[in-house]
Amino acid sequence: MPDHDHDHDHSELSDIQLRVRALETILTEKGYVDPAALDLIVESYETKIGPKNGAHLVARAWIDPDFKAALLADATAAANSLGHVSPVGSHLIAVENTPRTHNLVVCTLCSCYPWEVLGLPPVWYKSAPYRSRAVIDPKGVLSDFGVTLPADTEIRIWDSTAETRFIVVPMRPLGTENWSEDRLADIVTRDCMIGTGLPKSAP
Amino acid sequence: MSNTIHDMGGMHGFGKVEPEPNEPVFHAAWEGRVHALQRVMGAIGLWTIDGGRASLETLPPQTYLAATYYQRWFLGLERRVVTHGLVGADELATGHSLHTPAPLTRKISAADAAKPPIRGNFERPATAFAHFKVGDRVRTRNLNPATHTRLPRYARDKEGVIEAIRGCHVYPDTAAIGQGDNPQWLYTVVFTGRELWGDDADPSIKVSIEAFEPYLIAV
């Protein structure tokens, strides 16, 4: 509880690197943490867990209507039915963009984000401008990303206020008929699965 | 705490969203260490995910805003290890262990860490029938607890529609303060932009929250 003196915010945030190192040292000396485990966790997010997982879910949904139906019904089960996507925990929810509705995901209270399918969130997703404006001025937020939608598009914002997690299934761009799953996955950006972007258009 | 700076939905004045091209996963090595420490220490099981969030919400607003995401995580973790008796304030001051460690019942090994992390499941067996069904109109309660809640201010005392039932889940409002899982039905409730933001709001927007049953009353 906030019972100590917080008049000096600068000092609360200064020397953070040294303090992180000190805390890791204490926790290691006490045997609470194994530094090798820390190394592996950092490495997994830097090299293995990222938006490629989500991109494959979207690409598969674009080419396989049965998979798309399964993904929209229960995204966790659908993701775990594929061999080439890392395991996904409970209550992943896929929401589909249509010509009428564009979906945008935010967490106004903290920064809840579907790590397993998108990796760790970018700084902007965790920032005050995004968390404050997404629910009241989504078109302004989209314009910060250079995205303009047709005027009659309904924008649906999903505020991640519980332990459910959301991934947007964007619309498949024209001109990508007969593309392979891998080729399609390459145009499915992280931002288009949050709703702040659109898939890269076909060349 | 509930009415603190973390509850940002609808606030003005924070400026433009600034995406960073080719953003790295971590911007400095210490950020990765904080991320990993948070996971490993969380797995010990002394606090819940909601207790972790609640500890960040008790940061003074000026600290919360001045800190980056991983700085906040670090400040919260540093508080929790002390309040849960794992580390002494004197040890933080010296940067070394000075006392006998607390006994732990769970610990993440390097072998555990090598596996892909899978989110925990917060759904629990239902202890009662769900009060609402899809399509029901509901009003959110006007709740302002001094403790943790996941009902954002902008969505209090607002009328919406139940769009989906997500199962019966750990209730953050009690889990955060050590009062147990107390599972509650969880719903997706959708509101019009005008209900939330008034007659001048953009008519083309709808916003949903994930709302626990105690947040809702029938209309």
Interface residues (C-beta under 8 A of the other chain):
Chain A: M1 P2 H6 D9 E12 L13 I16 Q17 R19 V20 R21 A22 L23 E24 T25 I26 L27 E29 K30 G31 Y32 V33 D34 A36 A37 L38 D39 L40 I41 V42 S44 Y45 E46 K48 I49 G50 S86 P87 V88 G89 S90 H91 V106 T108 L109 C110 S111 W115 E116 G119 L120 P122 V123 W124 K126 S127 A128 P129 Y130 R131 S132 R133 A134 V135 I136 D137 P138 K139 V141 D144 F145 A151 D152 T153 E154 I155 R156 I157 W158 D159 S160 T161 A162 E163 T164 R165 D191 T196
Chain B: H6 D7 M8 G9 G10 M11 H12 G13 F14 G15 K16 V17 E18 P19 E20 E23 V25 F26 H27 A28 W30 G32 R33 V34 H35 A36 L37 R39 V40 M41 I44 I49 R53 L56 T58 L59 P60 Q62 T63 L65 A66 A67 T68 Y69 Q71 F74 L75 L77 E78 V81 T83 L86 V87 E91 L92 G95 H96 S97 P101 A102 L104 K107 I108 S109 A110 D112 A113 A114 P116 P117 I118 R119 G120 N121 F122 E123 R150 L151 P152 Y154 A155 R166 G167 H169 V170 P172 L186 T188 V190 L196 W197 A201 D202 S204 I205 K206 V207 S208 I209 E210 A211 F212
